[in-house]
Amino acid sequence: MKKLTLRDAMQAVAAKETIYARLLREPSGDIGFYRPRVDDAQGPHLRDEVYIVASGHGTFICGGERAPCQAGDAFFVARGVAHRFEEFSDDFATWVIFLGPAPASP
């Protein structure tokens, strides 16, 4: 068993001085933590994913649809679909769960 806490996730992002930290890598999927700053410039991913908003609030845009989001909300994003967070608060952060095995490197 591996327990991941919000505190540990926040510390991992801060320690790496980055906006994303992978916290768990398994053959069946990954768990990460994402804390964008000024802009969310991510592109579509090669795997399905789930976001679970851990703190803050904002707007989630996925495949042309917009939805307000706040701590506790969860979103599923199919692989290859464009998505991003906008208008997020300074304390915004989200868990990221990538489903399935990582694609093979070219």
Secondary structure, DSSP 8 states (H G I E B T S, - for coil): -----HHHHHHHHHHHTSSEEEEEEETTEEEEEE---S-------SS-EEEEEEE-EEEEEETTEEEEEETT-EEEE-TT--EEEES--TT-EEEEEEES------
